[in-house]
Amino acid sequence: MIEHALATYRQRALIFELARNDFRARYTGSLLGVTWAFAQPVLTIVLYLFIYQVGFRSQPPGEAPFVLWLIVGLSPWFFFIDALSGATSALVEYSFLVKKIVFEVTILPTIKLVSAAFIHVVVWAVVLVILTATGYPPRLSWLQVPYYFFATYALVNGIALFTAAVTPFFRDMIQVVVVGLQFAFWLTPILWPIANAPPRLARVLELNPVHYVIQGLREALLLGKPLWAHPVLTLWFWGLVLLTNLVGLALFRRLRPHLPDVL
């Protein structure tokens, strides 16, 4: 894993250049271009806001307005699904690079993650601006935002190494990820407070690593809580991230010799 991290660092210039080209290619030819990257999360937030606040009259725990509670929770989820969906098909999309013997194939999912990060760094920054404009001025707990962004990145990276390695052999993996993300969205306390769940179920839901990021970000931005407020869950999260990255990287290297044949 350390070797992979060092290889990624050594090729950071190449990764950045390929990620920038990937980002441009996503919106080349469309009338609105990169505007679509912002339009999708904005329209999604408006839709959920209308359904849950106007229709269901939902209220978050605490004094924070529902709209702020919602956008803070959705911002890491948007990054998670965008990065994972793109990285899963990375080897198939860049098959011409996989066939090059000297190319470090394990950086291909990273390219997709960095490409997704370009837009979502801006999205997270916009969220901070909205909070400031609505009566939540910057405070020390906001310094935790880069930590939670990196935590999301690290989690996606481990899962993406696994899904990207399997996809060339099992092309249905792309659809499996799409369906899995739909289930994960509704099973993760994003649109509803975890306090609404029965105590036993809530303890299980807290083990969801995505919930760790979402809840942590909400507490940091809206309540001013430090990240060490939940030491056990923090250890659990990073232990799970380490495990997924190790397993994903091991599987990737195991399948690497067979990739040119199936692609």
Secondary structure, DSSP 8 states (H G I E B T S, - for coil): -HHHHHHHHHTHHHHHHHHHHHHHHHHTT-SSTTHHHHHHHHHHHHHHHIIIIIIS----SSSS-HHHHHHHHHHHHHHHHHHHHHHHTHHHHTHHHHT-TTS-GGGHHHHHHHHHHHHHHHHHHHHHHHHHHTT----GGGGGHHHHHHHHHHHHHHHHHHHHHHTTT-TTHHHHHHHHHHHHHHHSTTSS-GGGS-HHHHHHHTT-HHHHHHHHHHIIIII---GGG-HHHHHHHHHHHHHHHHHHHHHHHHHGGGHHHH-
